[in-house]
């Protein structure tokens, strides 16, 4: 998958990963993909809710060694 931009929110707690994601998505074109890296365990729930509320598709979410990664497609 072609990732247009990446947000590194590791070490940040809610709501900072979501706020940085929202800012990054605002600068992207429709259909582009954003990768977000986070370490906050609550981010899984937060990104699911964010996707539903904003209409930006949560294409993929994964966790490896305490780092959560999310791929969102800009609506």
Secondary structure, 3 states (H helix, E strand, C coil): CCEEEEEEECCCCCCHHHHHHHHHHHCCCCCCEEEEEECCCCHHHHHHHHHHHHCCEEEEEEEECCEEEEEEECC
